[in-house]
Amino acid sequence: MFDIEFLDIPPLSAAGGTVRLPGSKSISNRVLLLAALSRGHTRVHDLLASDDTAVMLAALRQLGCSVEVREDEVDIGGLGDRPVHAQADLFLGNAGTAMRPLVAALALMGGEFTLSGVPRMHERPIGDLVDALRQLGCSIDYLGADGFPPLRIRSGALKLGQPIKVRGDVSSQFLTALLMALPLVASQDIHIDVVGELISKPYIDITLKLLQRFGIDVRRDAWRRFTIPAGSQYQSPGDIHVEGDASSASYFIALGAITACARGQNGIEILGVGTDSMQGDIRFVEAAQMMGARITSAPNALRVSRGPDGLGWPLKAIDLDCNHIPDAAMTLAVMALYANGTTTLRNIASWRVKETDRIAAMACELRKLGATVEEGSDFLRVTPPASPAHWKAASIHTYDDHRMAMCFSLAAFNPAGLPVRIEDPRCVGKTFPDYFEALLSLAYAPADRIPVICIDGPTASGKGTVAALVARKLGYHFLDSGAMYRITALAATQAGLTIGAAQEEAIAALARQLPVRFATDKVWLGDQDVTDIIRTEEAGMNASRVSALPAVRQALVDLQHRFRRLPGLVADGRDMGTVIFPDAPLKIYLTASARQRAERRHKQLISKGNPATIAGIQQDLEARDARDSSRQTAPLRPADDARLLDNSELSIEESAARVLDWWQGSRPF
């Protein structure tokens, strides 16, 4: 997951490949609670690993469930076989799929509980569910504003004789919560009557199908009355598999619909869900096909590609009642940016009581990109920018809403070739922690559109440490070019090659394919951590011998070019801005006085128990500077357009902050 303040996505031009979906959020937390309420142990396979499921698992542990998390499954020991802990304070973050059903279940189980969350959770209405539970005699108090969490629940005297009335036009999670909780007290038939039109029927259908898996057969009279039969008791199915998330599939369906195929690919293959899914959001496939996408389905998989010009491209504008796909419909709003005409999404009032007011948020962010947007109480109307010239580069505010972040990442495929900034990309952790990694693994951009920051400078200037910190702050890849010759020498030695002209071509061939990566202050050669071994005196001597081989130098130039990958690169060395990446949009020449660099190096050596004097180190550094500056090949010097940064009096953090300020100043946001 990109754990950074913002993620800049450069302009993207094509996509292709295969993505495996995480487990469905809607199914995952339902299954966890049903397993917790059942007798016996339930092994849950393919569970979504996310913020929402994490808070549910933590809550179940507090309530007395046994929870064992293994590599690919979670084992839940249900409360049907053990007493519930009758008192607990539960923090549920911003997980509506945990808050609503737990309120209902705990109100009926008896005990004293408080349930709270993040500030946004305390703005999400829960009054209709509380009113329905109070009809049953449950004792629930608001600890803040009436109608909203946090809540205190205490044991009450239950009254089951009359039908429970619940509004159908606010959130399907209220009805789901009642359906999942009432089997706990079904000493007689219990009826739920829906008042008004029931929204999000597909989510209720998921609930009913999962209840069947756990032994509860709810009777349904159209969508007006639901009856929990007397004597209902939860029983674990033993094993249950979670489908891939159909709402998350919508982003990759849209990706296939709006992008040209990357070379050598055949559209986007989506694994984990097919059109036979129990999830209502799978009907997003129909909406995407209406707009022009070409989609085929196989068991548990979809394949999507853009339709041909004139038939599927540009996309067709649609006018659609989206009550059946409330979450996935958000993706249609961004697809509308690529449509010919005005798209209208109707019957989406539930958007206003989600993680944020999604109608208002979507309208605001679409306008930033140049779209014309009209919003109403339950509709959104989107007209795309009139031409590529009318598109705008935008920094997208995500409102701590995972779906806002994922939807708007698709704007990076705009025809104007403009970048998009996604603020707080961490919010995708709610349902799809690796979303951006998955998207970028499928996306393609020409090399000259992938940004590079070059940080060059003399020995001991701190360029490597600064560059690594800048890369971490931006979520970019990192290239320590100074390590490349050392790694090549090590790999050659391990392969039994003699470092010299006689085996120059063999070493060059090895260098072109080195499986090198730099991550979290470590240097990896394949699965081998070589961080320390390449810093020895012997490694340095071997690196000098390798660097004298022209074919190896060229091979390493080619290898360094391949580090230029989405979403961007920070490269440090002595010739990054002059030789390797001369087109980099930001080049820094980092230096410090020889005295200051000597003092820094002295501290490093002394901390490792190596004797040295500052005067001796300074003399060596000055000699090294002279050699590097007078080399015939790629001499040490600032690029003509480099920004000079003397960090003699700056800390590493201050130096990195200066680089980031310059980078921000070069962005169009």
ABEGO torsion letter per residue (X at the ends): XBBBABBBBBBBABBEEBBBBBBBAAAAAAAAAAAAABBEBBBBBGBBBBAAAAAAAAAAAAAGBBBBBBAABBBBBBAAABBBBABBBBBAEABAAAAAAAAAAAAAAEEBBBBBBBAAAAABBAAAAAAAAAAAGBBBBBABBBGBOBBBBBBBBBBAABBBBBBAAABAAAAAAAAAAAAAABABBBBBBBBEBBBGAAAAAAAAAAAAAAGBBBBBBEAABBBBBBGBBBBBAGBBBBBBBAAAAAAAAAAAAABBBBBGBBEBBBBGBBAABABAAAAAAAAAAAAGBBBBBBBGBBBBBBBBBGAAOBBBBBBBBAAABAAAAAAAAAAAAABBEBBBBBGAAAAAABABBAAAAAAAAAAAAGBBBBBBAABBBBBBBABAAABBBBBBBAGGBAAAAAAAAAAAABAAGBBBBBBGAAAAAAABAAAAAAAAAABBBBAAABBBBBBBEBBGAGAAAAAAAAAAAAGBBBBBAAAAAAAAAAAAAAAGBBBEAAAAAAAAAAAAABBBBBBGGBBBBEABBAAAAAABAAAAAAAAAAAABAAAAAAAAAAAAAABBOAEBBBBEAAAAAAABAABABBBBBBBBAAAAAAAAAAAAAAAGBBBBAAAAAAAAAAAAAAAAABABGBBBBBAABBBBBAAABBAAAAAAAAAAAAAAABAX
